[in-house]
Amino acid sequence: MLAVIATSVGLGTAGWLVGLASGVVTFVALGHGLQRSGAEVFGAANWVTLTRAGLVGGVAALTADSFTRPAPVTVLCALSAVALALDAVDGHVARRSGGVTALGAKFDMETDAWLILVLSVYVAQSVGPWVLAIGAMRYVIGVSTWLVPWLRGPVPPRYWRKVVAAMQGVTLAVAASGLLPLEVATAAVAISLLFLMESFGSEVLWRWRRQSLAVAVSS
């Protein structure tokens, strides 16, 4: 992916470093996950997600380069669009092939989170640093679960959560394209952030109520 980008539109040192780092982290984390899960077959759905991770690595590389030179917006948005489109494919493939696994779900979620973070970094350069809250929120919540035990554990399934997650990627990709006036793009990203805050806030509230109920029962 990085070689194709370098030969077609060019790639600077920062892009190579960030792109390679993205690949290495994906390789190490995925290898660790496969070892822990004991999976013997990688699965077609995971190959689709791995393709998405490669595309996101390309977006990350172009975003890193954008701090030192104009980014090839068409290429960046094309990679983002394909990665977002494939997000609907890997889950479908997993269900059709009977290959739905906890590892696959986690791999898919982390790939989504990485793409949203990268796009938020790119869009923040034109819209404002507050956009970084969209990309950072998933990781802030993740760190919080280490510090606050009652934030851990699964939450009840909620389809709206998937809708909001998809909204973040699409909104940021459109804002990155520059097709919308800056004021419109800013408003769209702000609305998207509000929906994300509601989604994460509802999870935190549910866990807090569960914790309060557990404390009340134990006392």
FENQUI-V427827 format. One line per field, one symbol per residue. ss: DSSP state (2 for helix, 1 for strand, 0 for the rest). phi: phi as a letter, one per 20 degrees, with the letter a starting at -180 (. if undefined). burial: b if it has 16 or more other C-alpha atoms within 10 Angstrom, else e. Layout:
BEGIN
ss: ???
phi: ???
burial: ???
END
This chain:
BEGIN
ss: 022222220000222222222222222222222222200000022222222222222222222220000000222222222222222222222222200002222222222222222222222222202222222222222222222022200000002222222222222222222000022222222222222222222222222222222222220
phi: .fffffeecnbefffffffffffffffffffffffffmfecfnffffffffffffffffffffffffdbgefgffgfffffffffffeefffffffemdfcffffffffffgfffffffffffffdeqfffgfffeggffffffffedgfeenfdggbfgffffffgffffffffffmfeggffffffffffffffffffffffffffffffffffffe
burial: ebeebeeeeebeebbbebbbebbeebeeebeebbeeeeeeeebebbebbbbbbbbbbbbbbbbbbbeeeebbeebbbebbbebbebbeebbebbeeeebbbebbbebbebbbbbbbbbbbbbbbeebeeebbbbbbbbeebeeeeeeeebbeeeeeeeeebeebbbbbbbbbbbbbbeeeeeeebbebbbebbebbbebeeebbeebeeeeeeeeeeee
END
